[in-house]
């Protein structure tokens, strides 16, 4: 079904904190709209509002036709206890809900409920449109295509991170919505998955609104960009693709700054003139009084009074004219400076020449085997690790760090090695402990006041630090993990998909911080632009548990 979504004058916020207002948006068939903005600007809130999961504080969202199916796919793959892979796919594609509605309508039809015929027809049409009739067959085909080698009746909770990412990708490929709302669909996808996602999105006839921090993906897919500018409290719409958006935004920001500076200069000049005119008026009156006191005769007194009155009125008139000129100017607000992450990675003293070693190392995890691996990581080497999801990249990191027991072989860390890690799950900040306490447990030498100050530099303020860490958004947990790197000196930096959930400015800041970091780096990423931007001296590729070295160039 061809469908259009129209949002008018939308507003949203958290309590007294406004996120956006006056937002107008039309999502037409075949259009791919990229939604950008810093973490906390309201991107996910907007997607959920467009999808009908949140009521707008103001404004409206309408569909044409009203029966169109809108699919919202959140940024984290929710794994529910007892839910099978097929049950997950059915839920994410909307088929499970459509099946329940069809079952209810069928019961009404059998029971002779008034209006049951129309209700059943509508429910059946929706179930068919969402692909309910052949979902089981298609699910098996798509799972095989994506290399998701698990039984569809296997519990979702038993899947590895890579397998869960593929299941999430499968749910998207199986979906038959009329409007797609995609929140960070690129997270945890390998390079093959990213290419498959690009083909899917660009081939959709349905309208799509997506949030992504993968710059290459945005550049290849979006046809229009909507920017939620939190600093300026503005919603800006840019025609054309992502590269065009970046260029237009830079020009717009320069123009805004130039217009404000021109306005401020005119106001300053007029205010200076008004002050000078007031000074002249006051000086003229003082001089007139002196002359009047030094003269004899009533006529001279009368002349002095007339002079004072005339001079005062003339100068007062000039002051009023200048003040009116200021009032007639169109007020231009000063562009507010965006909050900017200024990230540094604190370096511990140098470790030995050998930082980490694996000798004939083998790790067996169920049916999966990593190795045997022989690998040495030297001081200050910068190693990029690539490979498909499920190939064993995270297992390799865990073996190098001694976090996973080896089935065979030997693993060791060099003397003086201090590890700083940002893992895929941001596991340090998943519990019920408040963020301040969870952070302080890792760096007990830092007083709470210093921890608050450090977290504030990473955009985590008073309202964040007292919340249970698990209630933070994925982007906020990632910022906390990066703040930890600045709190404690490290000389072996291990980053496993560090750009997941980070906003674009923060990714660029992380790349800049890595440039100046002097220690050893192990970097796992599928971010194609980060691979090009970060200088590496070695590249390892992991394929089905086997590790090979490739050309770093």
MIMARKE-374940 format. One record per residue (C-alpha): x, y, z; residue in one letter. Coordinates in steps of 0.2 Angstrom, whole numbers, plus 5000, padded with zeros to 4 digits. Layout:
BEGIN
- x | y | z | res
- X | Y | Z | A $
...
//
This chain:
BEGIN
- x | y | z | res
- 5000 | 5000 | 5000 | X $
- 5006 | 5017 | 4996 | X $
- 5005 | 5028 | 5011 | X $
- 5010 | 5046 | 5017 | X $
- 5013 | 5051 | 5035 | X $
- 5011 | 5070 | 5040 | X $
- 5016 | 5078 | 5056 | X $
- 5011 | 5095 | 5060 | X $
- 5017 | 5107 | 5074 | X $
- 5024 | 5093 | 5084 | X $
- 5032 | 5097 | 5101 | X $
- 5040 | 5085 | 5114 | X $
- 5051 | 5087 | 5130 | X $
- 5055 | 5080 | 5147 | X $
- 5046 | 5090 | 5160 | X $
- 5051 | 5108 | 5158 | X $
- 5065 | 5103 | 5146 | X $
- 5060 | 5106 | 5128 | X $
- 5067 | 5095 | 5115 | X $
- 5058 | 5102 | 5099 | X $
- 5043 | 5111 | 5094 | X $
- 5034 | 5117 | 5079 | X $
- 5040 | 5102 | 5069 | X $
- 5032 | 5099 | 5052 | X $
- 5036 | 5084 | 5042 | X $
- 5029 | 5074 | 5027 | X $
- 5035 | 5057 | 5024 | X $
- 5031 | 5052 | 5006 | X $
- 5032 | 5035 | 4997 | X $
- 5050 | 5030 | 4992 | X $
- 5058 | 5044 | 5002 | X $
- 5072 | 5041 | 5015 | X $
- 5073 | 5054 | 5028 | X $
- 5089 | 5055 | 5039 | X $
- 5085 | 5061 | 5057 | X $
- 5101 | 5069 | 5065 | X $
- 5106 | 5078 | 5081 | X $
- 5116 | 5076 | 5096 | X $
- 5112 | 5062 | 5109 | X $
- 5097 | 5069 | 5119 | X $
- 5090 | 5080 | 5105 | X $
- 5074 | 5069 | 5104 | X $
- 5077 | 5058 | 5089 | X $
- 5071 | 5042 | 5097 | X $
- 5057 | 5052 | 5105 | X $
- 5052 | 5059 | 5088 | X $
- 5052 | 5041 | 5080 | X $
- 5041 | 5034 | 5094 | X $
- 5029 | 5049 | 5092 | X $
- 5028 | 5046 | 5073 | X $
- 5025 | 5028 | 5076 | X $
- 5010 | 5032 | 5088 | X $
- 5020 | 5024 | 5104 | X $
- 5021 | 5042 | 5112 | X $
- 5007 | 5055 | 5112 | X $
- 5014 | 5072 | 5106 | X $
- 5014 | 5086 | 5119 | X $
- 5007 | 5097 | 5105 | X $
- 5003 | 5094 | 5086 | X $
- 4997 | 5079 | 5077 | X $
- 5002 | 5064 | 5066 | X $
- 4991 | 5058 | 5053 | X $
- 4992 | 5044 | 5040 | X $
- 4985 | 5043 | 5023 | X $
- 4976 | 5031 | 5021 | X $
- 4972 | 5029 | 5040 | X $
- 4974 | 5010 | 5039 | X $
- 4992 | 5011 | 5034 | X $
- 5004 | 5000 | 5044 | X $
- 5019 | 5010 | 5053 | X $
- 5033 | 4999 | 5059 | X $
- 5045 | 5006 | 5072 | X $
- 5061 | 4996 | 5075 | X $
- 5070 | 5001 | 5091 | X $
- 5089 | 5003 | 5092 | X $
- 5092 | 4988 | 5104 | X $
- 5086 | 4970 | 5100 | X $
- 5075 | 4966 | 5115 | X $
- 5076 | 4948 | 5120 | X $
- 5061 | 4942 | 5130 | X $
- 5062 | 4927 | 5141 | X $
- 5054 | 4912 | 5133 | X $
- 5052 | 4920 | 5116 | X $
- 5059 | 4910 | 5101 | X $
- 5068 | 4917 | 5086 | X $
- 5052 | 4915 | 5075 | X $
- 5042 | 4923 | 5089 | X $
- 5054 | 4938 | 5089 | X $
- 5053 | 4939 | 5070 | X $
- 5034 | 4938 | 5071 | X $
- 5033 | 4952 | 5084 | X $
- 5045 | 4964 | 5076 | X $
- 5036 | 4962 | 5059 | X $
- 5020 | 4966 | 5067 | X $
- 5013 | 4949 | 5061 | X $
- 5011 | 4943 | 5080 | X $
- 4999 | 4958 | 5084 | X $
- 4990 | 4956 | 5067 | X $
- 4987 | 4937 | 5071 | X $
- 4980 | 4942 | 5088 | X $
- 4968 | 4954 | 5080 | X $
- 4963 | 4941 | 5067 | X $
- 4960 | 4928 | 5081 | X $
- 4949 | 4940 | 5090 | X $
- 4939 | 4945 | 5074 | X $
- 4937 | 4926 | 5070 | X $
- 4930 | 4923 | 5087 | X $
- 4918 | 4938 | 5085 | X $
- 4913 | 4931 | 5068 | X $
- 4909 | 4914 | 5075 | X $
- 4900 | 4921 | 5089 | X $
- 4889 | 4932 | 5078 | X $
- 4895 | 4948 | 5085 | X $
- 4888 | 4964 | 5076 | X $
- 4900 | 4971 | 5064 | X $
- 4911 | 4956 | 5065 | X $
- 4911 | 4954 | 5046 | X $
- 4920 | 4970 | 5043 | X $
- 4931 | 4968 | 5058 | X $
- 4937 | 4951 | 5051 | X $
- 4939 | 4957 | 5034 | X $
- 4950 | 4972 | 5040 | X $
- 4960 | 4960 | 5051 | X $
- 4963 | 4948 | 5038 | X $
- 4969 | 4961 | 5025 | X $
- 4981 | 4968 | 5038 | X $
- 4988 | 4951 | 5042 | X $
- 4990 | 4947 | 5024 | X $
- 4998 | 4964 | 5020 | X $
- 5011 | 4961 | 5034 | X $
- 5016 | 4945 | 5027 | X $
- 5008 | 4933 | 5040 | X $
- 5003 | 4920 | 5027 | X $
- 5021 | 4915 | 5022 | X $
- 5031 | 4922 | 5037 | X $
- 5038 | 4905 | 5042 | X $
- 5044 | 4900 | 5025 | X $
- 5052 | 4917 | 5022 | X $
- 5060 | 4918 | 5039 | X $
- 5069 | 4902 | 5035 | X $
- 5075 | 4909 | 5019 | X $
- 5081 | 4926 | 5026 | X $
- 5089 | 4917 | 5040 | X $
- 5099 | 4906 | 5029 | X $
- 5104 | 4921 | 5018 | X $
- 5110 | 4931 | 5032 | X $
- 5120 | 4916 | 5039 | X $
- 5109 | 4915 | 5055 | X $
- 5113 | 4896 | 5057 | X $
- 5101 | 4893 | 5072 | X $
- 5084 | 4884 | 5073 | X $
- 5069 | 4896 | 5073 | X $
- 5062 | 4888 | 5088 | X $
- 5078 | 4892 | 5098 | X $
- 5076 | 4905 | 5112 | X $
- 5082 | 4922 | 5108 | X $
- 5091 | 4923 | 5125 | X $
- 5102 | 4909 | 5119 | X $
- 5109 | 4919 | 5104 | X $
- 5126 | 4927 | 5104 | X $
- 5128 | 4946 | 5101 | X $
- 5132 | 4943 | 5082 | X $
- 5117 | 4931 | 5080 | X $
- 5105 | 4943 | 5089 | X $
- 5111 | 4957 | 5077 | X $
- 5107 | 4945 | 5062 | X $
- 5090 | 4941 | 5069 | X $
- 5087 | 4960 | 5071 | X $
- 5092 | 4962 | 5053 | X $
- 5081 | 4947 | 5047 | X $
- 5066 | 4955 | 5056 | X $
- 5069 | 4971 | 5046 | X $
- 5071 | 4962 | 5029 | X $
- 5055 | 4952 | 5033 | X $
- 5044 | 4967 | 5037 | X $
- 5031 | 4974 | 5025 | X $
- 5026 | 4990 | 5033 | X $
- 5019 | 5005 | 5023 | X $
- 5030 | 5017 | 5034 | X $
- 5047 | 5012 | 5041 | X $
- 5054 | 5021 | 5057 | X $
- 5072 | 5014 | 5060 | X $
- 5081 | 5018 | 5076 | X $
- 5100 | 5015 | 5073 | X $
- 5098 | 5000 | 5062 | X $
- 5116 | 4999 | 5058 | X $
- 5122 | 4995 | 5076 | X $
- 5131 | 4979 | 5077 | X $
- 5130 | 4975 | 5059 | X $
- 5146 | 4969 | 5050 | X $
- 5151 | 4976 | 5033 | X $
- 5140 | 4963 | 5023 | X $
- 5125 | 4967 | 5034 | X $
- 5128 | 4985 | 5031 | X $
- 5128 | 4983 | 5012 | X $
- 5112 | 4972 | 5013 | X $
- 5104 | 4985 | 5024 | X $
- 5108 | 4999 | 5011 | X $
- 5101 | 4989 | 4997 | X $
- 5085 | 4986 | 5007 | X $
- 5082 | 5004 | 5012 | X $
- 5086 | 5011 | 4995 | X $
- 5075 | 4998 | 4987 | X $
- 5059 | 5002 | 4998 | X $
- 5044 | 5009 | 4990 | X $
- 5038 | 5014 | 5007 | X $
- 5043 | 5030 | 5016 | X $
- 5057 | 5029 | 5028 | X $
- 5063 | 5039 | 5043 | X $
- 5079 | 5033 | 5050 | X $
- 5092 | 5038 | 5064 | X $
- 5110 | 5032 | 5061 | X $
- 5127 | 5038 | 5066 | X $
- 5135 | 5028 | 5052 | X $
- 5141 | 5042 | 5041 | X $
- 5144 | 5031 | 5026 | X $
- 5127 | 5023 | 5027 | X $
- 5119 | 5040 | 5028 | X $
- 5128 | 5046 | 5013 | X $
- 5123 | 5031 | 5003 | X $
- 5104 | 5031 | 5008 | X $
- 5096 | 5047 | 5013 | X $
- 5087 | 5058 | 5001 | X $
- 5083 | 5072 | 5014 | X $
- 5090 | 5077 | 5031 | X $
- 5080 | 5083 | 5046 | X $
- 5091 | 5090 | 5060 | X $
- 5085 | 5092 | 5078 | X $
- 5097 | 5107 | 5084 | X $
- 5096 | 5106 | 5102 | X $
- 5108 | 5120 | 5105 | X $
- 5097 | 5132 | 5095 | X $
- 5081 | 5124 | 5099 | X $
- 5077 | 5123 | 5080 | X $
- 5071 | 5110 | 5068 | X $
- 5081 | 5112 | 5051 | X $
- 5076 | 5103 | 5035 | X $
- 5089 | 5100 | 5022 | X $
- 5085 | 5094 | 5004 | X $
- 5097 | 5082 | 4996 | X $
- 5108 | 5069 | 5004 | X $
- 5120 | 5068 | 5019 | X $
- 5135 | 5076 | 5011 | X $
- 5124 | 5090 | 5004 | X $
- 5117 | 5092 | 5022 | X $
- 5135 | 5094 | 5029 | X $
- 5139 | 5107 | 5017 | X $
- 5123 | 5117 | 5018 | X $
- 5124 | 5116 | 5037 | X $
- 5141 | 5124 | 5037 | X $
- 5136 | 5138 | 5026 | X $
- 5120 | 5141 | 5036 | X $
- 5130 | 5142 | 5052 | X $
- 5143 | 5154 | 5045 | X $
- 5128 | 5165 | 5039 | X $
- 5120 | 5165 | 5055 | X $
- 5136 | 5170 | 5064 | X $
- 5139 | 5184 | 5052 | X $
- 5121 | 5190 | 5053 | X $
- 5122 | 5191 | 5072 | X $
- 5139 | 5200 | 5072 | X $
- 5132 | 5213 | 5059 | X $
- 5117 | 5215 | 5070 | X $
- 5127 | 5216 | 5086 | X $
- 5139 | 5229 | 5078 | X $
- 5125 | 5240 | 5072 | X $
- 5117 | 5239 | 5090 | X $
- 5134 | 5243 | 5098 | X $
- 5137 | 5258 | 5086 | X $
- 5120 | 5265 | 5090 | X $
- 5122 | 5263 | 5108 | X $
- 5139 | 5272 | 5108 | X $
- 5131 | 5286 | 5098 | X $
- 5117 | 5287 | 5111 | X $
- 5129 | 5288 | 5125 | X $
- 5139 | 5301 | 5116 | X $
- 5123 | 5312 | 5113 | X $
- 5118 | 5310 | 5132 | X $
- 5136 | 5316 | 5137 | X $
- 5135 | 5331 | 5125 | X $
- 5118 | 5336 | 5132 | X $
- 5124 | 5335 | 5150 | X $
- 5140 | 5345 | 5145 | X $
- 5130 | 5358 | 5136 | X $
- 5118 | 5361 | 5151 | X $
- 5134 | 5363 | 5162 | X $
- 5142 | 5375 | 5151 | X $
- 5126 | 5385 | 5149 | X $
- 5124 | 5386 | 5168 | X $
- 5142 | 5393 | 5170 | X $
- 5139 | 5406 | 5158 | X $
- 5123 | 5411 | 5166 | X $
- 5131 | 5413 | 5183 | X $
- 5145 | 5424 | 5176 | X $
- 5133 | 5436 | 5167 | X $
- 5125 | 5452 | 5174 | X $
- 5107 | 5457 | 5171 | X $
- 5090 | 5449 | 5169 | X $
- 5091 | 5448 | 5150 | X $
- 5107 | 5437 | 5151 | X $
- 5098 | 5426 | 5163 | X $
- 5083 | 5424 | 5151 | X $
- 5095 | 5420 | 5137 | X $
- 5104 | 5407 | 5147 | X $
- 5088 | 5399 | 5152 | X $
- 5082 | 5399 | 5134 | X $
- 5099 | 5391 | 5128 | X $
- 5098 | 5378 | 5141 | X $
- 5081 | 5373 | 5136 | X $
- 5084 | 5373 | 5118 | X $
- 5101 | 5363 | 5119 | X $
- 5093 | 5350 | 5131 | X $
- 5078 | 5347 | 5119 | X $
- 5089 | 5346 | 5104 | X $
- 5100 | 5333 | 5112 | X $
- 5086 | 5323 | 5120 | X $
- 5078 | 5323 | 5103 | X $
- 5094 | 5315 | 5095 | X $
- 5095 | 5302 | 5109 | X $
- 5076 | 5297 | 5106 | X $
- 5080 | 5296 | 5088 | X $
- 5095 | 5284 | 5091 | X $
- 5085 | 5274 | 5103 | X $
- 5071 | 5272 | 5091 | X $
- 5083 | 5267 | 5077 | X $
- 5089 | 5253 | 5089 | X $
- 5071 | 5247 | 5092 | X $
- 5067 | 5246 | 5074 | X $
- 5081 | 5234 | 5071 | X $
- 5075 | 5216 | 5069 | X $
- 5082 | 5207 | 5084 | X $
- 5094 | 5193 | 5079 | X $
- 5098 | 5181 | 5093 | X $
- 5116 | 5175 | 5096 | X $
- 5119 | 5157 | 5089 | X $
- 5121 | 5147 | 5105 | X $
- 5137 | 5137 | 5105 | X $
- 5134 | 5118 | 5104 | X $
- 5140 | 5107 | 5118 | X $
- 5155 | 5099 | 5112 | X $
- 5163 | 5083 | 5119 | X $
- 5182 | 5087 | 5123 | X $
- 5188 | 5070 | 5125 | X $
- 5206 | 5064 | 5130 | X $
- 5212 | 5046 | 5134 | X $
- 5223 | 5047 | 5149 | X $
- 5239 | 5036 | 5146 | X $
- 5247 | 5025 | 5159 | X $
- 5266 | 5023 | 5160 | X $
- 5273 | 5013 | 5146 | X $
- 5271 | 4994 | 5147 | X $
- 5284 | 4981 | 5141 | X $
- 5289 | 4978 | 5123 | X $
- 5276 | 4964 | 5123 | X $
- 5258 | 4969 | 5128 | X $
- 5248 | 4953 | 5124 | X $
- 5252 | 4936 | 5118 | X $
- 5243 | 4920 | 5112 | X $
- 5252 | 4904 | 5109 | X $
- 5243 | 4890 | 5100 | X $
- 5227 | 4897 | 5109 | X $
- 5210 | 4888 | 5106 | X $
- 5193 | 4893 | 5113 | X $
- 5179 | 4881 | 5111 | X $
- 5161 | 4888 | 5115 | X $
- 5148 | 4875 | 5110 | X $
- 5149 | 4872 | 5092 | X $
- 5161 | 4887 | 5089 | X $
- 5180 | 4886 | 5089 | X $
- 5192 | 4900 | 5089 | X $
- 5210 | 4895 | 5084 | X $
- 5223 | 4889 | 5086 | X $
- 5229 | 4907 | 5086 | X $
- 5247 | 4913 | 5088 | X $
- 5248 | 4931 | 5090 | X $
- 5259 | 4944 | 5098 | X $
- 5254 | 4962 | 5101 | X $
- 5269 | 4974 | 5104 | X $
- 5270 | 4991 | 5113 | X $
- 5261 | 5005 | 5104 | X $
- 5254 | 4995 | 5090 | X $
- 5238 | 5000 | 5083 | X $
- 5228 | 4985 | 5077 | X $
- 5211 | 4985 | 5068 | X $
- 5201 | 4969 | 5069 | X $
- 5188 | 4966 | 5056 | X $
- 5177 | 4951 | 5052 | X $
- 5159 | 4946 | 5050 | X $
- 5147 | 4945 | 5065 | X $
- 5150 | 4929 | 5074 | X $
- 5167 | 4926 | 5066 | X $
- 5175 | 4927 | 5084 | X $
- 5181 | 4945 | 5085 | X $
- 5175 | 4948 | 5103 | X $
- 5181 | 4930 | 5108 | X $
- 5198 | 4935 | 5102 | X $
- 5198 | 4950 | 5112 | X $
- 5192 | 4941 | 5128 | X $
- 5206 | 4928 | 5125 | X $
- 5219 | 4941 | 5123 | X $
- 5214 | 4949 | 5139 | X $
- 5213 | 4933 | 5149 | X $
- 5194 | 4935 | 5152 | X $
- 5190 | 4919 | 5143 | X $
- 5198 | 4902 | 5148 | X $
- 5207 | 4894 | 5134 | X $
- 5203 | 4876 | 5130 | X $
- 5221 | 4874 | 5124 | X $
- 5237 | 4885 | 5123 | X $
- 5243 | 4899 | 5133 | X $
- 5238 | 4918 | 5135 | X $
- 5248 | 4932 | 5144 | X $
- 5248 | 4950 | 5147 | X $
- 5264 | 4959 | 5148 | X $
- 5270 | 4967 | 5164 | X $
- 5263 | 4984 | 5168 | X $
- 5249 | 4983 | 5156 | X $
- 5233 | 4993 | 5161 | X $
- 5218 | 4989 | 5151 | X $
- 5205 | 5001 | 5147 | X $
- 5190 | 4993 | 5138 | X $
- 5174 | 4999 | 5130 | X $
- 5164 | 4983 | 5126 | X $
- 5149 | 4980 | 5115 | X $
- 5137 | 4978 | 5130 | X $
- 5145 | 4993 | 5140 | X $
- 5143 | 4980 | 5154 | X $
- 5149 | 4991 | 5168 | X $
- 5134 | 5001 | 5167 | X $
- 5120 | 4989 | 5165 | X $
- 5115 | 4986 | 5184 | X $
- 5103 | 4994 | 5196 | X $
- 5117 | 5004 | 5205 | X $
- 5116 | 5023 | 5202 | X $
- 5128 | 5029 | 5188 | X $
- 5138 | 5039 | 5201 | X $
- 5141 | 5023 | 5212 | X $
- 5144 | 5012 | 5197 | X $
- 5157 | 5024 | 5191 | X $
- 5165 | 5026 | 5208 | X $
- 5167 | 5008 | 5211 | X $
- 5179 | 5007 | 5196 | X $
- 5189 | 5022 | 5202 | X $
- 5187 | 5023 | 5221 | X $
- 5201 | 5035 | 5222 | X $
- 5191 | 5049 | 5214 | X $
- 5179 | 5058 | 5226 | X $
- 5161 | 5060 | 5220 | X $
- 5163 | 5078 | 5216 | X $
- 5176 | 5075 | 5203 | X $
- 5166 | 5060 | 5196 | X $
- 5151 | 5072 | 5193 | X $
- 5163 | 5085 | 5185 | X $
- 5170 | 5072 | 5173 | X $
- 5154 | 5064 | 5169 | X $
- 5147 | 5082 | 5165 | X $
- 5160 | 5084 | 5152 | X $
- 5153 | 5069 | 5143 | X $
- 5136 | 5076 | 5144 | X $
- 5130 | 5066 | 5159 | X $
- 5123 | 5079 | 5172 | X $
- 5115 | 5079 | 5188 | X $
- 5099 | 5071 | 5182 | X $
- 5109 | 5056 | 5175 | X $
- 5121 | 5052 | 5189 | X $
- 5108 | 5048 | 5202 | X $
- 5098 | 5036 | 5190 | X $
- 5101 | 5017 | 5189 | X $
- 5114 | 5015 | 5176 | X $
- 5103 | 5002 | 5167 | X $
- 5090 | 5016 | 5164 | X $
- 5103 | 5026 | 5154 | X $
- 5101 | 5026 | 5135 | X $
- 5114 | 5016 | 5125 | X $
- 5122 | 5032 | 5120 | X $
- 5123 | 5038 | 5138 | X $
- 5131 | 5022 | 5143 | X $
- 5144 | 5023 | 5130 | X $
- 5148 | 5041 | 5135 | X $
- 5150 | 5034 | 5153 | X $
- 5162 | 5021 | 5147 | X $
- 5172 | 5034 | 5137 | X $
- 5173 | 5045 | 5153 | X $
- 5180 | 5030 | 5162 | X $
- 5195 | 5030 | 5150 | X $
- 5199 | 5048 | 5154 | X $
- 5197 | 5045 | 5173 | X $
- 5210 | 5031 | 5174 | X $
- 5227 | 5030 | 5164 | X $
- 5227 | 5015 | 5152 | X $
- 5241 | 5009 | 5140 | X $
- 5231 | 4995 | 5132 | X $
- 5215 | 5002 | 5124 | X $
- 5202 | 4990 | 5119 | X $
- 5187 | 4996 | 5109 | X $
- 5174 | 4984 | 5103 | X $
- 5161 | 4993 | 5092 | X $
- 5164 | 5010 | 5101 | X $
- 5154 | 5020 | 5089 | X $
- 5137 | 5011 | 5092 | X $
- 5125 | 5023 | 5099 | X $
- 5137 | 5038 | 5099 | X $
- 5131 | 5054 | 5090 | X $
- 5141 | 5060 | 5075 | X $
- 5151 | 5074 | 5085 | X $
- 5156 | 5062 | 5098 | X $
- 5162 | 5050 | 5085 | X $
- 5173 | 5063 | 5077 | X $
- 5180 | 5068 | 5095 | X $
- 5184 | 5050 | 5098 | X $
- 5193 | 5048 | 5082 | X $
- 5203 | 5064 | 5086 | X $
- 5207 | 5057 | 5104 | X $
- 5213 | 5041 | 5096 | X $
- 5225 | 5051 | 5085 | X $
- 5234 | 5058 | 5100 | X $
- 5234 | 5042 | 5111 | X $
- 5251 | 5035 | 5113 | X $
- 5248 | 5017 | 5119 | X $
- 5243 | 5001 | 5112 | X $
- 5226 | 5000 | 5103 | X $
- 5215 | 4986 | 5098 | X $
- 5200 | 4992 | 5088 | X $
- 5185 | 4982 | 5082 | X $
- 5173 | 4992 | 5071 | X $
- 5162 | 4990 | 5056 | X $
- 5161 | 5009 | 5054 | X $
- 5169 | 5011 | 5037 | X $
- 5174 | 5030 | 5040 | X $
- 5182 | 5026 | 5057 | X $
- 5193 | 5012 | 5049 | X $
- 5199 | 5025 | 5036 | X $
- 5200 | 5039 | 5049 | X $
- 5210 | 5031 | 5063 | X $
- 5228 | 5027 | 5059 | X $
- 5232 | 5008 | 5062 | X $
- 5249 | 4999 | 5060 | X $
- 5241 | 4981 | 5058 | X $
- 5225 | 4974 | 5053 | X $
- 5218 | 4957 | 5058 | X $
- 5204 | 4948 | 5050 | X $
- 5194 | 4935 | 5059 | X $
- 5185 | 4922 | 5048 | X $
- 5175 | 4907 | 5056 | X $
- 5187 | 4907 | 5071 | X $
- 5203 | 4909 | 5061 | X $
- 5214 | 4924 | 5062 | X $
- 5224 | 4931 | 5048 | X $
- 5234 | 4947 | 5045 | X $
- 5230 | 4958 | 5031 | X $
- 5238 | 4974 | 5023 | X $
- 5235 | 4989 | 5035 | X $
- 5235 | 5000 | 5020 | X $
//
